[in-house]
Amino acid sequence: MMFNLQHCAKLALKKYSGSEIHRAYYVKHYMMGAGPLLFHEPVHGVDVGTINVFINMLQKLID
């Protein structure tokens, strides 16, 4: 729900749009819970919804 991927949960990754693939990578890094993260151009070429998801994820990581 946090990453707005519930509508494509049963799809293969190759059927995701470019923005949905970015969100899937955000989920991967968020769930790893590792130390410092580095995202290179995380919002380049994605839709507004994905930008909002990324900002919300960063806020959760800061908290």
C-alpha positions in Angstrom: 0.0 0.0 0.0 2.8 2.4 0.9 4.3 2.1 -2.6 1.0 1.9 -4.5 1.8 -1.4 -6.2 -1.3 -3.3 -5.1 -2.9 -3.2 -8.6 0.0 -5.0 -10.2 0.9 -7.5 -7.4 0.1 -10.5 -9.5 1.8 -9.3 -12.7 5.3 -10.3 -13.8 7.9 -7.6 -13.4 8.4 -7.4 -17.2 4.8 -6.2 -17.5 5.4 -3.2 -15.1 5.6 0.3 -16.5 8.9 2.2 -15.9 7.5 4.0 -12.9 6.2 0.8 -11.4 9.7 -0.8 -11.8 11.2 2.2 -9.9 8.7 1.7 -7.1 9.5 -2.0 -6.9 13.2 -1.1 -6.4 12.2 1.4 -3.7 10.4 -1.5 -2.0 13.4 -3.7 -2.2 15.7 -1.1 -0.6 13.1 -0.1 2.0 12.6 -3.7 3.1 16.4 -4.4 3.3 16.7 -1.9 6.2 20.4 -1.5 5.5 22.5 1.4 6.5 23.0 4.4 4.3 21.3 4.3 0.9 22.3 6.0 -2.3 19.8 6.6 -5.1 21.2 8.0 -8.4 18.5 10.1 -10.0 15.6 8.3 -8.3 12.9 10.5 -9.8 14.2 10.9 -13.3 11.7 9.9 -16.0 8.9 8.8 -13.6 5.4 10.0 -13.0 4.2 12.3 -10.2 2.8 9.4 -8.2 6.2 7.7 -8.1 7.9 11.0 -7.0 5.4 11.2 -4.1 6.0 7.6 -3.2 9.8 8.2 -3.1 9.4 11.3 -0.9 7.1 9.4 1.5 9.6 6.6 1.7 12.4 9.0 2.5 10.3 10.5 5.2 9.7 7.1 6.7 13.4 6.3 6.6 14.3 9.5 8.4 11.7 8.8 11.1 
